[in-house]
């Protein structure tokens, strides 16, 4: 670490000023790398999620995932064994859902699966970094096919519920439509269905004016955090910056380490390419049982577009809120909240936890 001496009074009294960014990185880094990593490891251990991998012969792909095996109850029917699958969001790793999963206090007889999305986590570590010349970016279809085969290979029962947020919400939406024989109920939080992704964000990613999830500067890190709240231009919220300043430097540096430069932008460009199967402007799955949760001021996945997609209108009974045209779809809004942060600084996972637990633990038998 380079220090600058600004005033030397004597050989025994030297005033040293370290550049502010280095102090911020040092403070944030120490917390992240000691307290943060220790806490993450502790939470992962407490969640009982174990890192695994399994080969998918039809897709020719090795799927990385985390699993908490079920503790069998007496007279448990293995063919009807309850399972919950969690699909993480863009740039996350499967183990990053451990804290949320632990907080749901899911009974031990329920199996838990957290597949790692293509282009994320160990897929980056073990494929992209080791053989970048032969790495192929995932497509919607390949993600759907590999996830579907994963359900078969790990022997998911027909008594399975699922949760997905952001990118994981889109995966969850399409896999429930594709495999209604397995996924019975699902929760979609700000699902990144193509037509619902904010148009300004899409244009910015395509023309290079937005560095969303592909940070090139410290200013990008600050603006990203604001966009994940109720927007960089919202001056009404209590916490303008949801993340403390000393953490922003660490967020920036950690993001640069998480993947090769430009990886998530290239991934997004691939996934934003409309194809006939994934370009529908209206819900193509009107029969599935699901709960859709959408932050009102989401600047990443647009709330108004979400209402149009699920054909949501105000209920005649004001106490019932919003009603979807699809009889089995419940649609709920989180007021004054962005994609990740509420205007008061709370995280989306803390806000939705009670409702998620109530819905996910309702199995068919």
BELURVEN-V95380 format. One record per run of one state. SS is the DSSP state (H for helix, E for strand, - for the rest). FROM is the first residue (numbers start at 1). LEN is the number of residues. If there is no record, write none. Layout:
[[SS & FROM & LEN] [SS & FROM & LEN]]
This chain:
[[- & 1 & 3] [E & 4 & 7] [- & 11 & 2] [E & 13 & 5] [- & 18 & 2] [H & 20 & 28] [- & 48 & 2] [E & 50 & 7] [- & 57 & 4] [E & 61 & 8] [- & 69 & 9] [H & 78 & 3] [- & 81 & 2] [E & 83 & 5] [- & 88 & 6] [H & 94 & 10] [- & 104 & 7] [E & 111 & 5] [- & 116 & 5] [H & 121 & 8] [- & 129 & 3] [H & 132 & 3] [- & 135 & 5] [H & 140 & 14] [- & 154 & 6] [E & 160 & 6] [- & 166 & 1] [H & 167 & 12] [- & 179 & 4] [E & 183 & 7] [- & 190 & 4] [H & 194 & 3] [E & 197 & 1] [- & 198 & 1] [H & 199 & 9] [- & 208 & 10] [H & 218 & 11] [- & 229 & 16] [H & 245 & 14] [- & 259 & 4] [H & 263 & 9] [- & 272 & 4] [H & 276 & 3] [- & 279 & 10] [E & 289 & 7] [- & 296 & 5] [E & 301 & 1] [- & 302 & 1] [H & 303 & 7] [- & 310 & 2] [E & 312 & 3] [- & 315 & 3] [H & 318 & 3] [- & 321 & 1] [E & 322 & 3] [- & 325 & 4] [E & 329 & 6] [- & 335 & 2] [E & 337 & 1] [- & 338 & 3] [E & 341 & 2] [- & 343 & 4] [E & 347 & 1] [H & 348 & 13] [- & 361 & 5]]
